[in-house]
Amino acid sequence: MALITVEQAALAFGHHALLDQVDFSLEPGETVGLIGRNGAGKSSLLKAIAGTVALDDGRINIKGDVRIAYVPQEPEFDPGHTVFEAVAEGLGELKLLLTRYHSLTRRLQDDSADHEALLAELAPIQHELEARDGWQFDNLIASTLSHLDLPPDSLISDLSGGWKKRVALARALAAKPDVLLLDEPTNHLDISAIVWLESLLKNYAGSVLLITHDRRFLDSVATRIIELDRGILRSYPGSFTAYQERKAEELAVEEEQNRIFDKFHAQEEVWIRRGVEARRTRNMGRVRRLEALRRERASRRERVGQINFQLSAGERSGKLVAELEHVSKAFGDKVIIRDFTSRILRGDKIGLVGPNGAGKTTLLKLILGELAPDSGSLKQGSNLQIAYFDQFREQLDENASVADIISQGNEFLDIGGTRKHVMSYLEDFLFSPERARSPVRSLSGGERNRLLLARLFTRPANVLVLDEPTNDLDIDTLELLEELVTGYSGTVFLVSHDRAFLDNVVTQVIAFEGDGRLEESPGSYQDWLDAKQRMAAMAPKEAPRPSAGEPAKARQDKPRSSRNKLSYNETRELAALPDTIAALEAEQAMLTEKLLDPTCFRDAPLEARGWQDRIDAIELELLDKLARWEDLESREK
């Protein structure tokens, strides 16, 4: 039986129907991806199901005691709460117990506190948490905060919008609802957090309805795709890839049907305009049929147009765009870049990948000359014309109109050598004349990104810097932007957590590996990932080798006479050490893989703690075994 049923839902703003007699049902265990163009009404449908927006007509039925958690694009919190308190809000009454428990345990760490009184107060809380399975939720919160890199004691008021989105996601997950409603959950998450969220949703026991434009994420988690297109909701079973194939066939059929309809309609219009013959034949049935054709043609909502991207590469830059030699950069005690050397040539399309806060934007500013390195040398190429897409949208004046942002006081623009009116140019980016006169503050996230791209492309550039360009863009716009960047003859620097976009665009990856270390890898994002996995797979074989030792095969092939400095038992111990070390590393890898499964903290919290303790013990045991191996081999020689 369906958990949520939407029947004949209708919702409109002005004359534009977002939902036109929509029907939908969410079954147990489903993960449904809701897609559509920006402004199609996806968020409005999600809000209606969550109960924050009222429908104009129709109804929404929610089964019995189904618990729903909703994560909006712009979450709201009490600014005075800590991250832990905000996340625990999803637990209802348990929140008070858990927050009180953590407050008391923090006070116990104070030597001047009355420990006896605190322990007496703590005992009944611990008993109540045990009785209500509170430790399971405590472990779930701790695990979620860890994976999303959220500091539990930080104040909400100190967090940026992106970090607040992470807190909202953690709050929804901590509640263990039957249905999760997620509006753009991957925005502002780095790749490691997105991969973790993928794993969690694929193993989630409840149902999920989510809006996302991240194609790789959608293809990984969705069991069904529903598309909101011109007020109509259509369902496509299977993955996003299966949807794309089916949708292409449907559009081809729709286009052919419209062509046949329009041809027949045009023929009937010619007939009625012949006037005298039409009246003479008195074929009133044909006249009524034409009137019906006119009504049908008027009611047909055309597919939303495609954005027309054009970008002039301007004059060619020099062959060398930038050369960095042993560059280092730090802010205080935090080293962002350590001893990095690279040459960037004209036409390179470079993807910068790494966790949030790793320093990707800092590296861009160094390359562009906006920051000076602390040490090392940096040389910029000649004749660089730079266009910069800012992830924080600082270039947009909230009070200016959309047209003013583009025109800068001019009525016409020079786009690639062609003179174009501002309004006509904005229509290429799907801004109607009415929308073009609206202030920037009234735009959605996707519209702001489209506006920033429109402004970016008004000037010629041979270096294109895209800092998180994919946030809030719909899938059609993403694919068109991919085509533009792929065919662009200039140099591209791309910071993005959209793995599909990176794969389809970049020819080289600069990865932030932590502690200021940067690694370069030719090819796409997936090529870099594959190379990293190959290196990780090789590491266990190489790690046990002593630094001055010979290859393993050469050591094994040595004649037994060379071991005259070892006893018989020591010789046997040396021969067995490689297998022992390999077994320990395999066990460690297996336990680590188990801990990566987010459900383990929910289903077996005590076992999970035991696995972590065993991993730590293996680490110490490996150090002992490696030291013993090196000692025995040095004596063997």
Secondary structure as a PSIPRED ss2 file (coil, helix, strand):
# PSIPRED VFORMAT (PSIPRED V4.0)

   1 M C   1.000  0.000  0.000
   2 A C   1.000  0.000  0.000
   3 L C   1.000  0.000  0.000
   4 I E   0.000  0.000  1.000
   5 T E   0.000  0.000  1.000
   6 V E   0.000  0.000  1.000
   7 E E   0.000  0.000  1.000
   8 Q E   0.000  0.000  1.000
   9 A E   0.000  0.000  1.000
  10 A E   0.000  0.000  1.000
  11 L E   0.000  0.000  1.000
  12 A E   0.000  0.000  1.000
  13 F E   0.000  0.000  1.000
  14 G C   1.000  0.000  0.000
  15 H C   1.000  0.000  0.000
  16 H E   0.000  0.000  1.000
  17 A E   0.000  0.000  1.000
  18 L E   0.000  0.000  1.000
  19 L E   0.000  0.000  1.000
  20 D E   0.000  0.000  1.000
  21 Q E   0.000  0.000  1.000
  22 V E   0.000  0.000  1.000
  23 D E   0.000  0.000  1.000
  24 F E   0.000  0.000  1.000
  25 S E   0.000  0.000  1.000
  26 L E   0.000  0.000  1.000
  27 E C   1.000  0.000  0.000
  28 P C   1.000  0.000  0.000
  29 G C   1.000  0.000  0.000
  30 E C   1.000  0.000  0.000
  31 T E   0.000  0.000  1.000
  32 V E   0.000  0.000  1.000
  33 G E   0.000  0.000  1.000
  34 L E   0.000  0.000  1.000
  35 I E   0.000  0.000  1.000
  36 G C   1.000  0.000  0.000
  37 R C   1.000  0.000  0.000
  38 N C   1.000  0.000  0.000
  39 G C   1.000  0.000  0.000
  40 A C   1.000  0.000  0.000
  41 G C   1.000  0.000  0.000
  42 K H   0.000  1.000  0.000
  43 S H   0.000  1.000  0.000
  44 S H   0.000  1.000  0.000
  45 L H   0.000  1.000  0.000
  46 L H   0.000  1.000  0.000
  47 K H   0.000  1.000  0.000
  48 A H   0.000  1.000  0.000
  49 I H   0.000  1.000  0.000
  50 A H   0.000  1.000  0.000
  51 G C   1.000  0.000  0.000
  52 T C   1.000  0.000  0.000
  53 V C   1.000  0.000  0.000
  54 A C   1.000  0.000  0.000
  55 L C   1.000  0.000  0.000
  56 D C   1.000  0.000  0.000
  57 D E   0.000  0.000  1.000
  58 G E   0.000  0.000  1.000
  59 R E   0.000  0.000  1.000
  60 I E   0.000  0.000  1.000
  61 N E   0.000  0.000  1.000
  62 I E   0.000  0.000  1.000
  63 K C   1.000  0.000  0.000
  64 G C   1.000  0.000  0.000
  65 D C   1.000  0.000  0.000
  66 V C   1.000  0.000  0.000
  67 R C   1.000  0.000  0.000
  68 I E   0.000  0.000  1.000
  69 A E   0.000  0.000  1.000
  70 Y E   0.000  0.000  1.000
  71 V E   0.000  0.000  1.000
  72 P C   1.000  0.000  0.000
  73 Q C   1.000  0.000  0.000
  74 E C   1.000  0.000  0.000
  75 P C   1.000  0.000  0.000
  76 E C   1.000  0.000  0.000
  77 F C   1.000  0.000  0.000
  78 D C   1.000  0.000  0.000
  79 P C   1.000  0.000  0.000
  80 G C   1.000  0.000  0.000
  81 H C   1.000  0.000  0.000
  82 T E   0.000  0.000  1.000
  83 V H   0.000  1.000  0.000
  84 F H   0.000  1.000  0.000
  85 E H   0.000  1.000  0.000
  86 A H   0.000  1.000  0.000
  87 V H   0.000  1.000  0.000
  88 A H   0.000  1.000  0.000
  89 E H   0.000  1.000  0.000
  90 G H   0.000  1.000  0.000
  91 L H   0.000  1.000  0.000
  92 G C   1.000  0.000  0.000
  93 E C   1.000  0.000  0.000
  94 L H   0.000  1.000  0.000
  95 K H   0.000  1.000  0.000
  96 L H   0.000  1.000  0.000
  97 L H   0.000  1.000  0.000
  98 L H   0.000  1.000  0.000
  99 T H   0.000  1.000  0.000
 100 R H   0.000  1.000  0.000
 101 Y H   0.000  1.000  0.000
 102 H H   0.000  1.000  0.000
 103 S H   0.000  1.000  0.000
 104 L H   0.000  1.000  0.000
 105 T H   0.000  1.000  0.000
 106 R H   0.000  1.000  0.000
 107 R H   0.000  1.000  0.000
 108 L H   0.000  1.000  0.000
 109 Q C   1.000  0.000  0.000
 110 D C   1.000  0.000  0.000
 111 D C   1.000  0.000  0.000
 112 S C   1.000  0.000  0.000
 113 A C   1.000  0.000  0.000
 114 D C   1.000  0.000  0.000
 115 H H   0.000  1.000  0.000
 116 E H   0.000  1.000  0.000
 117 A H   0.000  1.000  0.000
 118 L H   0.000  1.000  0.000
 119 L H   0.000  1.000  0.000
 120 A H   0.000  1.000  0.000
 121 E H   0.000  1.000  0.000
 122 L H   0.000  1.000  0.000
 123 A H   0.000  1.000  0.000
 124 P H   0.000  1.000  0.000
 125 I H   0.000  1.000  0.000
 126 Q H   0.000  1.000  0.000
 127 H H   0.000  1.000  0.000
 128 E H   0.000  1.000  0.000
 129 L H   0.000  1.000  0.000
 130 E H   0.000  1.000  0.000
 131 A H   0.000  1.000  0.000
 132 R C   1.000  0.000  0.000
 133 D C   1.000  0.000  0.000
 134 G H   0.000  1.000  0.000
 135 W H   0.000  1.000  0.000
 136 Q H   0.000  1.000  0.000
 137 F H   0.000  1.000  0.000
 138 D H   0.000  1.000  0.000
 139 N H   0.000  1.000  0.000
 140 L H   0.000  1.000  0.000
 141 I H   0.000  1.000  0.000
 142 A H   0.000  1.000  0.000
 143 S H   0.000  1.000  0.000
 144 T H   0.000  1.000  0.000
 145 L H   0.000  1.000  0.000
 146 S H   0.000  1.000  0.000
 147 H H   0.000  1.000  0.000
 148 L C   1.000  0.000  0.000
 149 D C   1.000  0.000  0.000
 150 L C   1.000  0.000  0.000
 151 P C   1.000  0.000  0.000
 152 P C   1.000  0.000  0.000
 153 D C   1.000  0.000  0.000
 154 S C   1.000  0.000  0.000
 155 L E   0.000  0.000  1.000
 156 I H   0.000  1.000  0.000
 157 S H   0.000  1.000  0.000
 158 D H   0.000  1.000  0.000
 159 L C   1.000  0.000  0.000
 160 S C   1.000  0.000  0.000
 161 G H   0.000  1.000  0.000
 162 G H   0.000  1.000  0.000
 163 W H   0.000  1.000  0.000
 164 K H   0.000  1.000  0.000
 165 K H   0.000  1.000  0.000
 166 R H   0.000  1.000  0.000
 167 V H   0.000  1.000  0.000
 168 A H   0.000  1.000  0.000
 169 L H   0.000  1.000  0.000
 170 A H   0.000  1.000  0.000
 171 R H   0.000  1.000  0.000
 172 A H   0.000  1.000  0.000
 173 L H   0.000  1.000  0.000
 174 A H   0.000  1.000  0.000
 175 A C   1.000  0.000  0.000
 176 K C   1.000  0.000  0.000
 177 P C   1.000  0.000  0.000
 178 D C   1.000  0.000  0.000
 179 V E   0.000  0.000  1.000
 180 L E   0.000  0.000  1.000
 181 L E   0.000  0.000  1.000
 182 L E   0.000  0.000  1.000
 183 D E   0.000  0.000  1.000
 184 E C   1.000  0.000  0.000
 185 P C   1.000  0.000  0.000
 186 T C   1.000  0.000  0.000
 187 N C   1.000  0.000  0.000
 188 H C   1.000  0.000  0.000
 189 L C   1.000  0.000  0.000
 190 D C   1.000  0.000  0.000
 191 I H   0.000  1.000  0.000
 192 S H   0.000  1.000  0.000
 193 A H   0.000  1.000  0.000
 194 I H   0.000  1.000  0.000
 195 V H   0.000  1.000  0.000
 196 W H   0.000  1.000  0.000
 197 L H   0.000  1.000  0.000
 198 E H   0.000  1.000  0.000
 199 S H   0.000  1.000  0.000
 200 L H   0.000  1.000  0.000
 201 L H   0.000  1.000  0.000
 202 K H   0.000  1.000  0.000
 203 N C   1.000  0.000  0.000
 204 Y C   1.000  0.000  0.000
 205 A C   1.000  0.000  0.000
 206 G C   1.000  0.000  0.000
 207 S E   0.000  0.000  1.000
 208 V E   0.000  0.000  1.000
 209 L E   0.000  0.000  1.000
 210 L E   0.000  0.000  1.000
 211 I E   0.000  0.000  1.000
 212 T C   1.000  0.000  0.000
 213 H C   1.000  0.000  0.000
 214 D C   1.000  0.000  0.000
 215 R H   0.000  1.000  0.000
 216 R H   0.000  1.000  0.000
 217 F H   0.000  1.000  0.000
 218 L H   0.000  1.000  0.000
 219 D H   0.000  1.000  0.000
 220 S H   0.000  1.000  0.000
 221 V H   0.000  1.000  0.000
 222 A C   1.000  0.000  0.000
 223 T C   1.000  0.000  0.000
 224 R E   0.000  0.000  1.000
 225 I E   0.000  0.000  1.000
 226 I E   0.000  0.000  1.000
 227 E E   0.000  0.000  1.000
 228 L E   0.000  0.000  1.000
 229 D E   0.000  0.000  1.000
 230 R C   1.000  0.000  0.000
 231 G C   1.000  0.000  0.000
 232 I E   0.000  0.000  1.000
 233 L E   0.000  0.000  1.000
 234 R E   0.000  0.000  1.000
 235 S E   0.000  0.000  1.000
 236 Y E   0.000  0.000  1.000
 237 P E   0.000  0.000  1.000
 238 G C   1.000  0.000  0.000
 239 S C   1.000  0.000  0.000
 240 F H   0.000  1.000  0.000
 241 T H   0.000  1.000  0.000
 242 A H   0.000  1.000  0.000
 243 Y H   0.000  1.000  0.000
 244 Q H   0.000  1.000  0.000
 245 E H   0.000  1.000  0.000
 246 R H   0.000  1.000  0.000
 247 K H   0.000  1.000  0.000
 248 A H   0.000  1.000  0.000
 249 E H   0.000  1.000  0.000
 250 E H   0.000  1.000  0.000
 251 L H   0.000  1.000  0.000
 252 A H   0.000  1.000  0.000
 253 V H   0.000  1.000  0.000
 254 E H   0.000  1.000  0.000
 255 E H   0.000  1.000  0.000
 256 E H   0.000  1.000  0.000
 257 Q H   0.000  1.000  0.000
 258 N H   0.000  1.000  0.000
 259 R H   0.000  1.000  0.000
 260 I H   0.000  1.000  0.000
 261 F H   0.000  1.000  0.000
 262 D H   0.000  1.000  0.000
 263 K H   0.000  1.000  0.000
 264 F H   0.000  1.000  0.000
 265 H H   0.000  1.000  0.000
 266 A H   0.000  1.000  0.000
 267 Q H   0.000  1.000  0.000
 268 E H   0.000  1.000  0.000
 269 E H   0.000  1.000  0.000
 270 V H   0.000  1.000  0.000
 271 W H   0.000  1.000  0.000
 272 I H   0.000  1.000  0.000
 273 R H   0.000  1.000  0.000
 274 R C   1.000  0.000  0.000
 275 G C   1.000  0.000  0.000
 276 V H   0.000  1.000  0.000
 277 E H   0.000  1.000  0.000
 278 A H   0.000  1.000  0.000
 279 R H   0.000  1.000  0.000
 280 R H   0.000  1.000  0.000
 281 T H   0.000  1.000  0.000
 282 R C   1.000  0.000  0.000
 283 N C   1.000  0.000  0.000
 284 M H   0.000  1.000  0.000
 285 G H   0.000  1.000  0.000
 286 R H   0.000  1.000  0.000
 287 V H   0.000  1.000  0.000
 288 R H   0.000  1.000  0.000
 289 R H   0.000  1.000  0.000
 290 L H   0.000  1.000  0.000
 291 E H   0.000  1.000  0.000
 292 A H   0.000  1.000  0.000
 293 L H   0.000  1.000  0.000
 294 R H   0.000  1.000  0.000
 295 R H   0.000  1.000  0.000
 296 E H   0.000  1.000  0.000
 297 R H   0.000  1.000  0.000
 298 A H   0.000  1.000  0.000
 299 S H   0.000  1.000  0.000
 300 R C   1.000  0.000  0.000
 301 R C   1.000  0.000  0.000
 302 E C   1.000  0.000  0.000
 303 R C   1.000  0.000  0.000
 304 V C   1.000  0.000  0.000
 305 G C   1.000  0.000  0.000
 306 Q C   1.000  0.000  0.000
 307 I C   1.000  0.000  0.000
 308 N C   1.000  0.000  0.000
 309 F C   1.000  0.000  0.000
 310 Q C   1.000  0.000  0.000
 311 L C   1.000  0.000  0.000
 312 S C   1.000  0.000  0.000
 313 A C   1.000  0.000  0.000
 314 G C   1.000  0.000  0.000
 315 E C   1.000  0.000  0.000
 316 R C   1.000  0.000  0.000
 317 S C   1.000  0.000  0.000
 318 G C   1.000  0.000  0.000
 319 K C   1.000  0.000  0.000
 320 L E   0.000  0.000  1.000
 321 V E   0.000  0.000  1.000
 322 A E   0.000  0.000  1.000
 323 E E   0.000  0.000  1.000
 324 L E   0.000  0.000  1.000
 325 E E   0.000  0.000  1.000
 326 H E   0.000  0.000  1.000
 327 V E   0.000  0.000  1.000
 328 S E   0.000  0.000  1.000
 329 K E   0.000  0.000  1.000
 330 A E   0.000  0.000  1.000
 331 F E   0.000  0.000  1.000
 332 G C   1.000  0.000  0.000
 333 D C   1.000  0.000  0.000
 334 K E   0.000  0.000  1.000
 335 V E   0.000  0.000  1.000
 336 I E   0.000  0.000  1.000
 337 I E   0.000  0.000  1.000
 338 R E   0.000  0.000  1.000
 339 D E   0.000  0.000  1.000
 340 F E   0.000  0.000  1.000
 341 T E   0.000  0.000  1.000
 342 S E   0.000  0.000  1.000
 343 R E   0.000  0.000  1.000
 344 I E   0.000  0.000  1.000
 345 L E   0.000  0.000  1.000
 346 R C   1.000  0.000  0.000
 347 G C   1.000  0.000  0.000
 348 D C   1.000  0.000  0.000
 349 K E   0.000  0.000  1.000
 350 I E   0.000  0.000  1.000
 351 G E   0.000  0.000  1.000
 352 L E   0.000  0.000  1.000
 353 V E   0.000  0.000  1.000
 354 G C   1.000  0.000  0.000
 355 P C   1.000  0.000  0.000
 356 N C   1.000  0.000  0.000
 357 G C   1.000  0.000  0.000
 358 A C   1.000  0.000  0.000
 359 G C   1.000  0.000  0.000
 360 K H   0.000  1.000  0.000
 361 T H   0.000  1.000  0.000
 362 T H   0.000  1.000  0.000
 363 L H   0.000  1.000  0.000
 364 L H   0.000  1.000  0.000
 365 K H   0.000  1.000  0.000
 366 L H   0.000  1.000  0.000
 367 I H   0.000  1.000  0.000
 368 L C   1.000  0.000  0.000
 369 G C   1.000  0.000  0.000
 370 E C   1.000  0.000  0.000
 371 L C   1.000  0.000  0.000
 372 A C   1.000  0.000  0.000
 373 P C   1.000  0.000  0.000
 374 D C   1.000  0.000  0.000
 375 S E   0.000  0.000  1.000
 376 G E   0.000  0.000  1.000
 377 S E   0.000  0.000  1.000
 378 L E   0.000  0.000  1.000
 379 K E   0.000  0.000  1.000
 380 Q E   0.000  0.000  1.000
 381 G C   1.000  0.000  0.000
 382 S C   1.000  0.000  0.000
 383 N C   1.000  0.000  0.000
 384 L C   1.000  0.000  0.000
 385 Q C   1.000  0.000  0.000
 386 I E   0.000  0.000  1.000
 387 A E   0.000  0.000  1.000
 388 Y E   0.000  0.000  1.000
 389 F E   0.000  0.000  1.000
 390 D C   1.000  0.000  0.000
 391 Q C   1.000  0.000  0.000
 392 F C   1.000  0.000  0.000
 393 R C   1.000  0.000  0.000
 394 E C   1.000  0.000  0.000
 395 Q C   1.000  0.000  0.000
 396 L C   1.000  0.000  0.000
 397 D C   1.000  0.000  0.000
 398 E C   1.000  0.000  0.000
 399 N C   1.000  0.000  0.000
 400 A C   1.000  0.000  0.000
 401 S E   0.000  0.000  1.000
 402 V H   0.000  1.000  0.000
 403 A H   0.000  1.000  0.000
 404 D H   0.000  1.000  0.000
 405 I H   0.000  1.000  0.000
 406 I H   0.000  1.000  0.000
 407 S H   0.000  1.000  0.000
 408 Q C   1.000  0.000  0.000
 409 G C   1.000  0.000  0.000
 410 N C   1.000  0.000  0.000
 411 E C   1.000  0.000  0.000
 412 F E   0.000  0.000  1.000
 413 L E   0.000  0.000  1.000
 414 D E   0.000  0.000  1.000
 415 I E   0.000  0.000  1.000
 416 G C   1.000  0.000  0.000
 417 G C   1.000  0.000  0.000
 418 T E   0.000  0.000  1.000
 419 R E   0.000  0.000  1.000
 420 K E   0.000  0.000  1.000
 421 H E   0.000  0.000  1.000
 422 V H   0.000  1.000  0.000
 423 M H   0.000  1.000  0.000
 424 S H   0.000  1.000  0.000
 425 Y H   0.000  1.000  0.000
 426 L H   0.000  1.000  0.000
 427 E H   0.000  1.000  0.000
 428 D H   0.000  1.000  0.000
 429 F C   1.000  0.000  0.000
 430 L C   1.000  0.000  0.000
 431 F C   1.000  0.000  0.000
 432 S C   1.000  0.000  0.000
 433 P H   0.000  1.000  0.000
 434 E H   0.000  1.000  0.000
 435 R H   0.000  1.000  0.000
 436 A H   0.000  1.000  0.000
 437 R C   1.000  0.000  0.000
 438 S C   1.000  0.000  0.000
 439 P E   0.000  0.000  1.000
 440 V H   0.000  1.000  0.000
 441 R H   0.000  1.000  0.000
 442 S H   0.000  1.000  0.000
 443 L C   1.000  0.000  0.000
 444 S C   1.000  0.000  0.000
 445 G H   0.000  1.000  0.000
 446 G H   0.000  1.000  0.000
 447 E H   0.000  1.000  0.000
 448 R H   0.000  1.000  0.000
 449 N H   0.000  1.000  0.000
 450 R H   0.000  1.000  0.000
 451 L H   0.000  1.000  0.000
 452 L H   0.000  1.000  0.000
 453 L H   0.000  1.000  0.000
 454 A H   0.000  1.000  0.000
 455 R H   0.000  1.000  0.000
 456 L H   0.000  1.000  0.000
 457 F C   1.000  0.000  0.000
 458 T C   1.000  0.000  0.000
 459 R C   1.000  0.000  0.000
 460 P C   1.000  0.000  0.000
 461 A C   1.000  0.000  0.000
 462 N C   1.000  0.000  0.000
 463 V E   0.000  0.000  1.000
 464 L E   0.000  0.000  1.000
 465 V E   0.000  0.000  1.000
 466 L E   0.000  0.000  1.000
 467 D E   0.000  0.000  1.000
 468 E C   1.000  0.000  0.000
 469 P C   1.000  0.000  0.000
 470 T C   1.000  0.000  0.000
 471 N C   1.000  0.000  0.000
 472 D C   1.000  0.000  0.000
 473 L C   1.000  0.000  0.000
 474 D C   1.000  0.000  0.000
 475 I H   0.000  1.000  0.000
 476 D H   0.000  1.000  0.000
 477 T H   0.000  1.000  0.000
 478 L H   0.000  1.000  0.000
 479 E H   0.000  1.000  0.000
 480 L H   0.000  1.000  0.000
 481 L H   0.000  1.000  0.000
 482 E H   0.000  1.000  0.000
 483 E H   0.000  1.000  0.000
 484 L H   0.000  1.000  0.000
 485 V H   0.000  1.000  0.000
 486 T H   0.000  1.000  0.000
 487 G H   0.000  1.000  0.000
 488 Y C   1.000  0.000  0.000
 489 S C   1.000  0.000  0.000
 490 G C   1.000  0.000  0.000
 491 T E   0.000  0.000  1.000
 492 V E   0.000  0.000  1.000
 493 F E   0.000  0.000  1.000
 494 L E   0.000  0.000  1.000
 495 V E   0.000  0.000  1.000
 496 S C   1.000  0.000  0.000
 497 H C   1.000  0.000  0.000
 498 D C   1.000  0.000  0.000
 499 R H   0.000  1.000  0.000
 500 A H   0.000  1.000  0.000
 501 F H   0.000  1.000  0.000
 502 L H   0.000  1.000  0.000
 503 D H   0.000  1.000  0.000
 504 N H   0.000  1.000  0.000
 505 V H   0.000  1.000  0.000
 506 V C   1.000  0.000  0.000
 507 T C   1.000  0.000  0.000
 508 Q E   0.000  0.000  1.000
 509 V E   0.000  0.000  1.000
 510 I E   0.000  0.000  1.000
 511 A E   0.000  0.000  1.000
 512 F E   0.000  0.000  1.000
 513 E E   0.000  0.000  1.000
 514 G E   0.000  0.000  1.000
 515 D C   1.000  0.000  0.000
 516 G C   1.000  0.000  0.000
 517 R E   0.000  0.000  1.000
 518 L E   0.000  0.000  1.000
 519 E E   0.000  0.000  1.000
 520 E E   0.000  0.000  1.000
 521 S E   0.000  0.000  1.000
 522 P E   0.000  0.000  1.000
 523 G C   1.000  0.000  0.000
 524 S C   1.000  0.000  0.000
 525 Y H   0.000  1.000  0.000
 526 Q H   0.000  1.000  0.000
 527 D H   0.000  1.000  0.000
 528 W H   0.000  1.000  0.000
 529 L H   0.000  1.000  0.000
 530 D H   0.000  1.000  0.000
 531 A H   0.000  1.000  0.000
 532 K H   0.000  1.000  0.000
 533 Q H   0.000  1.000  0.000
 534 R H   0.000  1.000  0.000
 535 M H   0.000  1.000  0.000
 536 A H   0.000  1.000  0.000
 537 A H   0.000  1.000  0.000
 538 M H   0.000  1.000  0.000
 539 A H   0.000  1.000  0.000
 540 P H   0.000  1.000  0.000
 541 K H   0.000  1.000  0.000
 542 E H   0.000  1.000  0.000
 543 A C   1.000  0.000  0.000
 544 P C   1.000  0.000  0.000
 545 R C   1.000  0.000  0.000
 546 P C   1.000  0.000  0.000
 547 S C   1.000  0.000  0.000
 548 A C   1.000  0.000  0.000
 549 G C   1.000  0.000  0.000
 550 E C   1.000  0.000  0.000
 551 P C   1.000  0.000  0.000
 552 A H   0.000  1.000  0.000
 553 K H   0.000  1.000  0.000
 554 A H   0.000  1.000  0.000
 555 R H   0.000  1.000  0.000
 556 Q H   0.000  1.000  0.000
 557 D C   1.000  0.000  0.000
 558 K C   1.000  0.000  0.000
 559 P C   1.000  0.000  0.000
 560 R H   0.000  1.000  0.000
 561 S H   0.000  1.000  0.000
 562 S H   0.000  1.000  0.000
 563 R H   0.000  1.000  0.000
 564 N C   1.000  0.000  0.000
 565 K C   1.000  0.000  0.000
 566 L C   1.000  0.000  0.000
 567 S C   1.000  0.000  0.000
 568 Y H   0.000  1.000  0.000
 569 N H   0.000  1.000  0.000
 570 E H   0.000  1.000  0.000
 571 T H   0.000  1.000  0.000
 572 R H   0.000  1.000  0.000
 573 E H   0.000  1.000  0.000
 574 L H   0.000  1.000  0.000
 575 A H   0.000  1.000  0.000
 576 A H   0.000  1.000  0.000
 577 L H   0.000  1.000  0.000
 578 P H   0.000  1.000  0.000
 579 D H   0.000  1.000  0.000
 580 T H   0.000  1.000  0.000
 581 I H   0.000  1.000  0.000
 582 A H   0.000  1.000  0.000
 583 A H   0.000  1.000  0.000
 584 L H   0.000  1.000  0.000
 585 E H   0.000  1.000  0.000
 586 A H   0.000  1.000  0.000
 587 E H   0.000  1.000  0.000
 588 Q H   0.000  1.000  0.000
 589 A H   0.000  1.000  0.000
 590 M H   0.000  1.000  0.000
 591 L H   0.000  1.000  0.000
 592 T H   0.000  1.000  0.000
 593 E H   0.000  1.000  0.000
 594 K H   0.000  1.000  0.000
 595 L H   0.000  1.000  0.000
 596 L H   0.000  1.000  0.000
 597 D C   1.000  0.000  0.000
 598 P C   1.000  0.000  0.000
 599 T C   1.000  0.000  0.000
 600 C H   0.000  1.000  0.000
 601 F H   0.000  1.000  0.000
 602 R H   0.000  1.000  0.000
 603 D H   0.000  1.000  0.000
 604 A C   1.000  0.000  0.000
 605 P H   0.000  1.000  0.000
 606 L H   0.000  1.000  0.000
 607 E H   0.000  1.000  0.000
 608 A H   0.000  1.000  0.000
 609 R H   0.000  1.000  0.000
 610 G H   0.000  1.000  0.000
 611 W H   0.000  1.000  0.000
 612 Q H   0.000  1.000  0.000
 613 D H   0.000  1.000  0.000
 614 R H   0.000  1.000  0.000
 615 I H   0.000  1.000  0.000
 616 D H   0.000  1.000  0.000
 617 A H   0.000  1.000  0.000
 618 I H   0.000  1.000  0.000
 619 E H   0.000  1.000  0.000
 620 L H   0.000  1.000  0.000
 621 E H   0.000  1.000  0.000
 622 L H   0.000  1.000  0.000
 623 L H   0.000  1.000  0.000
 624 D H   0.000  1.000  0.000
 625 K H   0.000  1.000  0.000
 626 L H   0.000  1.000  0.000
 627 A H   0.000  1.000  0.000
 628 R H   0.000  1.000  0.000
 629 W H   0.000  1.000  0.000
 630 E H   0.000  1.000  0.000
 631 D H   0.000  1.000  0.000
 632 L H   0.000  1.000  0.000
 633 E H   0.000  1.000  0.000
 634 S H   0.000  1.000  0.000
 635 R H   0.000  1.000  0.000
 636 E H   0.000  1.000  0.000
 637 K C   1.000  0.000  0.000
